[in-house]
């Protein structure tokens, strides 16, 4: 019997067949494991070959067994901070799992990362089943929960009440909205809030260095988001006495997935907490997005399971628990 051969090659933009195969593998893998998740935006996927993620180099590798594409891995190498880390995301077509494809892809990406001076791997995926991650020597450093809001079930009266209660406690703060264009008068404040994310939110045992986001880095990130075609809806609250933006939240809608949105970051400056600024910003931003995106029916968000404040806000708004996800981490093996 002729042994099967497994070949792993880097996917390049000038090889459209490989680009298509890698995209299709990820779609099949995600749909098999979490069929309720939205598909990846093909426009964003294609544009990222032309406008790479600004946080650092991205490599994609394709595994072929006897010439047939069976698996893919994405490798991200941060260049601003966490310079000892590599982010790895492995996907294998369901029909080809448990045949060593995933392990081979993980080992290949780890070798590339090690050659770049990285010593640790980070990954994000469903907490269960954990067998593959554990077999690669990874452990969960932080458990996240995914919650979902079905807009058809949103209790508008409850949202009205929550918003009114929040505004009553937020006297002295002014609500502001923006979309894809950053408000230049608040760029420094947004960058400061963004930089505080890992120090101001629960991180469990996750071994990561806080990102150092300045105004120029924030502008670069938003230019990439704009090129990738996603539509962003952002809101914040300005402390009127100081003129500083002290609360910030964001929602993203992908260009080719008009029924779904991701509730992203929500941050409040520590000196301004206890005034329901996060709640006010989130409800106001949700309603602004709904007015502009009538096709959106579903919003997903992630929170660390040990972040009771943000979980309470999301639950009050109608988000309901769907599943748990792990922040996997571990050393790169020789």
C-alpha positions, 0 to 999 in steps of 0.5 A: 500500500502506498503511504499517504503524503502530507505536504505543508506549504505557505499560502501566497496571494499569487496562488488563488487556488491555495487562497480559496482552499484555505478560506474554504477549510476554515469555513468548513471547520468552524461550521462543523464545530459551531454552526451558529457562528457567522461565516468569515467575511470573504471581502475582509479575508481577501483584502487582508492579503493587500492590507495586512493586519498592522499588529504584525506579520501574518502567515497562512499555511495549507496542508495537502494530503496526496494533493488534496487540501485538508487543513490550514493554519494562521500564524500571527507574530506581534511586532509591537509588544508580546514579542515572545508570543505567536498566535496560532489558529489551526483548522482541519476539514472534519473528514480528515480529523484525527489523522495527524493533520492538525498536529502537523500544522501546529508543529509547522507554525510553531517551528516558523514562530521559533525561528522568529525568536518566539517562545510561547504560543497563544490560541483562542477557541472553544473550551470543549473539546480540549483534547487537541489543545492539550495534546499540543501542550497548551493550557487554558489561561482564561475562560471566556463566555460567548453571549448572544443577543437576538434583536427580535427578542430585545426588550425595548421597554427594559432597555429604555428603563436601563438607559434612563437610569444610567443617564440619571447617574451620568450627569456631567457626561456627554454622549458622542458617536462616530463610525469608521472615521476616528474623531481626532479630538478624542484619539489620544483618549481612545488610545489610552483606553485601548492600552488599558484593556489588559490591565483593567479587565480580568486576565486570569492566568493568561501570560500576555503583555499589555498593548501599548497603543498610541494615537498613530497606532490607533490611526493605522489600525482604523485605516486597516479596518476601513480597508477590510470593509467592516462597518464600525459603530462606536460611542463614548462619554465625554467628561464635560468638566475635563473634556476627556473621553472616559468611556468607549464601546464599539460594534462591528458589522462585516461587509458580506455578513449583514445579519450579524454584528460583534459587540467589541470592546467596552472600557471605562476609565477607573476614575469614572466608574460607578456611574453606569457609563458603560451601560449608557454607551452600549445601549446608545451604540446598539440603537445607533447600529440598529438604525443604520443596519436594519438587516442585523438580527444577531449580536455576539460578544465575549467576556471573561467569566470572572468579569461580573460587572460587564456580564451583568450589563450584557445580561440586563441588555438581553444577551444570553450565554451560548458557550465557553471559549478558552485562551490557550497558551503554552511553550513552543516545543523543540 
